[in-house]
Amino acid sequence: MNISGKRVLITGGSSGIGLALARALLAKNAKVAITGRRPDALSKAIEDLNGAGSPVTGVCADVSTPARRASTLERAIEALGGLDILVNNAGGVRAGRLEATAEADLQAMIDVDLVAPILLTRSALPALRASGDAMIVNVASGIALVGAPFYATYAAAKAGLARFGEALRRELKGEGVHVLTAYPGGTDTPMMQSNRAGPELGFSREPASAVADAIVEGIEADSFEVIRGGEARAQMIALNRDDPAAVDERFLGLKPALEGAVKDHSAL
C-alpha cells in the first residue's frame, strides 16, 4: 500500500505505540485522526503532532462504549473525508493471579482489547469498502503468541484479536480491505510504567518508534503480520509450538520473581 494521502484513524493514539505510529504515518504524508481517553494527554499529543506539519484530528473518547465508538467514527470520517486505514491500537492491561484480579478489571480488558476493536471494525467497514484500497491494523501483543503467567485474561483477549484479524482477512480477501496484525514485544510506553519486570524475566523493551516503523513497513508491504522481539522471540515462539512443556518449565523457574515484578502492572 502507498501510504501517501491515506486517511487513517488510530485508537489510543495519544501516547505510546499509537502516538509513535501517528508520527510515522504523518511522515509518509498520511492524513491522521487519533483517539484518546484522557483530554490532557490527547491535547498534548495533538499539539506535538501538529507541530510536525499536517493537521491532526483528535477525538476524546473511550472506544469501549457504543456511543463513543459511533461518535469517534463519525468525527474521524467527517474530518478526514473518508477512511482508508483503521488502526485498533487502544488497549488496557491488569496483571496478576486470575483469582486475585477483580472481575471489573477482567471485563475491562476483554471490552477494551477485544470487543471494542471488533465492533469498531464492524462499524468502519462501509467506509473502508468505499476506499477500494483499505487496511485494518490490529495491535495485539507478543503475549498472544506465547502466553505468560499472570497475564491470562490479557493473553486471551489479545489472542482473540489476532485470530479475529486472521479470520476477517480471509473473509475480506478480494474485496479491497486487507488486515494486518502486529505483535509488539515489551515496549517503552506509559502502559508499561507499572511493570517492573526486566530482560531477565523476558521483558526487554524497545522504543515505541521502532514498533511504529515496523508497522508502517508492514502496511507498505501488505504484510499479514508484524512480530517484534527479534531472534529471541522467534525462538520462543518456535519452542512454544514444538515443546510447550519446555516453556512451562522455563516460566516455572521465573514465577516467583515475575509475580512480584508484575503484580502492580495496571493500565486500564
C-alpha positions as CSV (number, residue, x, y, z in Angstrom):
1,M,0.0,0.0,0.0
2,N,1.1,3.5,-0.8
3,I,0.5,5.4,2.4
4,S,0.7,8.9,1.0
5,G,-2.7,10.6,1.1
6,K,-4.3,7.7,3.0
7,R,-6.8,8.6,5.7
8,V,-6.0,7.0,9.0
9,L,-7.8,6.6,12.3
10,I,-5.7,5.4,15.2
11,T,-7.4,4.5,18.5
12,G,-5.3,5.0,21.6
13,G,-3.2,7.5,19.7
14,S,-2.4,10.0,22.4
15,S,0.7,8.0,23.8
16,G,2.9,5.0,23.3
17,I,2.7,3.0,20.1
18,G,-0.3,4.8,18.8
19,L,1.4,8.2,19.1
20,A,4.6,6.9,17.5
21,L,2.6,5.4,14.7
22,A,0.8,8.7,14.1
23,R,4.2,10.4,13.7
24,A,5.5,7.7,11.4
25,L,2.4,7.9,9.2
26,L,2.4,11.6,9.0
27,A,6.0,11.4,7.8
28,K,4.6,9.3,5.0
29,N,2.1,12.1,4.1
30,A,-0.9,10.3,5.6
31,K,-4.0,12.2,7.0
32,V,-4.4,11.2,10.6
33,A,-7.0,11.2,13.3
34,I,-6.3,9.9,16.8
35,T,-8.4,9.0,19.8
36,G,-7.6,9.1,23.5
37,R,-9.5,8.8,26.8
38,R,-7.5,11.5,28.7
39,P,-8.2,15.0,27.5
40,D,-4.9,16.5,28.7
41,A,-2.8,13.7,27.0
42,L,-4.8,14.0,23.8
43,S,-4.4,17.7,23.7
44,K,-0.6,17.5,24.2
45,A,-0.4,14.8,21.5
46,I,-2.3,16.9,19.0
47,E,-0.1,19.9,19.8
48,D,3.0,17.8,19.3
49,L,1.8,16.2,16.1
50,N,0.5,19.4,14.6
51,G,3.9,21.0,15.2
52,A,5.4,18.4,12.8
53,G,3.3,19.5,9.9
54,S,0.0,18.2,8.7
55,P,-3.0,19.0,11.0
56,V,-4.2,16.1,13.1
57,T,-7.8,15.5,14.3
58,G,-8.2,14.4,17.9
59,V,-11.3,12.7,19.3
60,C,-11.5,12.3,23.1
61,A,-13.4,9.0,23.5
62,D,-13.5,5.7,25.2
63,V,-14.0,3.3,22.3
64,S,-15.3,0.6,24.6
65,T,-18.7,2.3,24.8
66,P,-21.2,2.2,21.9
67,A,-21.9,5.9,21.8
68,R,-18.3,6.9,21.9
69,R,-17.4,4.4,19.1
70,A,-20.1,5.9,16.9
71,S,-19.1,9.5,17.6
72,T,-15.4,8.6,17.1
73,L,-16.0,7.1,13.7
74,E,-18.4,9.9,12.6
75,R,-16.0,12.7,13.6
76,A,-12.9,11.0,12.1
77,I,-14.6,10.2,8.7
78,E,-16.0,13.8,8.6
79,A,-12.6,15.3,9.3
80,L,-10.6,13.0,7.0
81,G,-13.2,12.9,4.2
82,G,-13.3,9.1,4.4
83,L,-11.3,6.2,5.8
84,D,-8.6,4.1,4.3
85,I,-6.8,2.7,7.4
86,L,-8.2,1.8,10.8
87,V,-5.7,1.0,13.5
88,N,-7.1,-0.8,16.5
89,N,-4.4,0.2,19.0
90,A,-6.3,1.2,22.2
91,G,-5.7,-1.4,24.9
92,G,-5.6,-2.0,28.6
93,V,-3.9,-4.5,31.0
94,R,-4.1,-5.7,34.6
95,A,-1.6,-8.3,35.5
96,G,-1.8,-10.7,38.5
97,R,-3.1,-14.0,39.5
98,L,-6.5,-14.7,38.0
99,E,-8.3,-15.3,41.3
100,A,-6.8,-12.1,42.8
101,T,-7.9,-9.9,39.9
102,A,-11.2,-8.0,40.3
103,E,-14.0,-9.1,37.9
104,A,-14.3,-5.5,36.7
105,D,-10.7,-5.5,35.6
106,L,-11.1,-8.8,33.8
107,Q,-14.2,-7.5,32.0
108,A,-12.4,-4.2,31.1
109,M,-9.6,-6.0,29.4
110,I,-12.0,-8.0,27.3
111,D,-14.1,-5.0,26.5
112,V,-11.1,-2.7,25.5
113,D,-8.8,-5.3,24.0
114,L,-11.2,-7.4,22.1
115,V,-14.8,-6.4,22.0
116,A,-14.2,-2.7,21.1
117,P,-11.9,-3.4,18.1
118,I,-14.4,-6.0,16.7
119,L,-17.3,-3.6,17.0
120,L,-15.4,-0.5,15.8
121,T,-14.2,-2.5,12.8
122,R,-17.7,-3.7,12.0
123,S,-18.9,-0.1,12.0
124,A,-16.0,1.1,9.9
125,L,-16.3,-1.5,7.2
126,P,-18.7,0.5,4.9
127,A,-16.2,3.4,4.8
128,L,-13.2,1.1,4.3
129,R,-15.0,-0.7,1.5
130,A,-15.7,2.6,-0.2
131,S,-12.0,3.3,-0.1
132,G,-11.2,0.5,-2.5
133,D,-7.7,0.2,-1.1
134,A,-8.1,-0.1,2.6
135,M,-6.5,-1.8,5.6
136,I,-7.3,-2.8,9.2
137,V,-4.3,-2.9,11.6
138,N,-4.9,-4.8,14.8
139,V,-2.3,-4.2,17.5
140,A,-2.2,-7.4,19.5
141,S,0.8,-8.5,21.7
142,G,3.6,-10.9,21.9
143,I,1.7,-12.5,24.8
144,A,-0.9,-13.5,22.2
145,L,1.8,-15.8,20.7
146,V,3.4,-17.1,23.9
147,G,1.1,-16.9,27.0
148,A,2.8,-15.6,30.1
149,P,1.8,-16.4,33.7
150,F,-0.2,-13.6,35.4
151,Y,-1.5,-12.3,32.1
152,A,-4.1,-14.9,31.4
153,T,-7.0,-12.7,30.5
154,Y,-4.9,-10.2,28.6
155,A,-3.4,-13.0,26.6
156,A,-6.9,-14.4,25.9
157,A,-8.1,-11.0,24.7
158,K,-5.1,-10.3,22.5
159,A,-5.0,-13.8,21.1
160,G,-8.7,-13.4,20.3
161,L,-7.9,-10.1,18.5
162,A,-5.2,-11.9,16.5
163,R,-7.5,-14.7,15.4
164,F,-10.3,-12.2,14.6
165,G,-7.9,-10.4,12.3
166,E,-6.8,-13.6,10.6
167,A,-10.4,-14.8,10.0
168,L,-11.5,-11.3,8.9
169,R,-8.6,-11.1,6.4
170,R,-9.8,-14.2,4.8
171,E,-13.4,-13.0,4.9
172,L,-12.5,-9.8,3.1
173,K,-9.9,-11.2,0.7
174,G,-10.5,-9.8,-2.8
175,E,-12.8,-7.1,-1.5
176,G,-10.3,-4.2,-1.2
177,V,-9.7,-4.5,2.5
178,H,-6.6,-6.1,3.9
179,V,-6.0,-7.0,7.6
180,L,-2.6,-6.8,9.3
181,T,-1.9,-8.0,12.9
182,A,1.0,-6.5,14.9
183,Y,2.6,-8.4,17.8
184,P,4.7,-5.9,19.9
185,G,7.0,-7.2,22.5
186,G,8.0,-5.2,25.5
187,T,7.8,-1.6,24.5
188,D,8.8,1.5,26.4
189,T,5.3,3.1,26.8
190,P,3.2,4.6,29.6
191,M,1.3,1.4,29.7
192,M,4.4,-0.4,30.8
193,Q,5.5,2.0,33.6
194,S,4.0,0.0,36.4
195,N,5.6,-3.2,35.2
196,R,8.9,-3.8,37.0
197,A,10.0,-6.9,35.1
198,G,13.2,-6.6,33.2
199,P,15.1,-8.5,30.5
200,E,16.0,-11.2,32.9
201,L,12.2,-12.0,33.2
202,G,11.6,-11.8,29.5
203,F,10.5,-8.1,29.4
204,S,13.2,-6.4,27.2
205,R,11.8,-3.1,25.9
206,E,12.3,-1.3,22.7
207,P,11.2,2.3,21.8
208,A,7.7,2.8,20.6
209,S,9.1,4.4,17.5
210,A,10.8,1.1,16.5
211,V,7.5,-0.7,16.7
212,A,5.7,2.0,14.8
213,D,8.3,2.0,12.0
214,A,7.9,-1.8,11.7
215,I,4.2,-1.5,11.4
216,V,4.5,1.2,8.7
217,E,6.8,-1.2,6.8
218,G,4.2,-3.9,7.2
219,I,1.4,-1.6,5.9
220,E,3.5,-0.7,2.9
221,A,4.3,-4.4,2.1
222,D,0.7,-5.5,2.7
223,S,2.1,-8.0,5.3
224,F,-0.1,-10.4,7.2
225,E,1.7,-9.8,10.5
226,V,4.5,-7.9,12.2
227,I,6.2,-9.7,15.1
228,R,8.7,-7.8,17.3
229,G,11.3,-9.3,19.6
230,G,13.9,-10.4,17.1
231,E,15.5,-13.9,17.0
232,A,14.9,-14.5,20.8
233,R,11.2,-14.0,20.3
234,A,11.2,-16.2,17.2
235,Q,13.0,-19.0,19.1
236,M,10.5,-18.8,21.9
237,I,7.5,-18.9,19.5
238,A,9.0,-22.0,17.9
239,L,9.8,-23.7,21.2
240,N,6.2,-22.9,22.4
241,R,4.9,-24.6,19.3
242,D,7.2,-27.6,19.3
243,D,7.8,-28.2,23.0
244,P,5.4,-26.2,25.1
245,A,6.4,-28.2,28.2
246,A,9.9,-26.7,28.0
247,V,8.4,-23.2,28.0
248,D,6.3,-24.2,31.1
249,E,9.5,-25.3,32.9
250,R,11.2,-22.0,31.9
251,F,8.4,-20.0,33.4
252,L,8.2,-22.2,36.5
253,G,11.7,-21.0,37.4
254,L,10.8,-17.4,36.8
255,K,7.4,-17.4,38.5
256,P,8.2,-16.0,42.0
257,A,10.2,-13.1,40.7
258,L,7.8,-12.5,37.8
259,E,4.8,-12.4,40.0
260,G,6.4,-9.8,42.3
261,A,7.5,-7.7,39.3
262,V,4.2,-7.5,37.6
263,K,1.7,-7.5,40.5
264,D,1.2,-3.8,40.2
265,H,1.1,-3.7,36.4
266,S,-2.1,-1.9,35.6
267,A,-3.2,0.4,32.8
268,L,-7.0,0.3,32.4
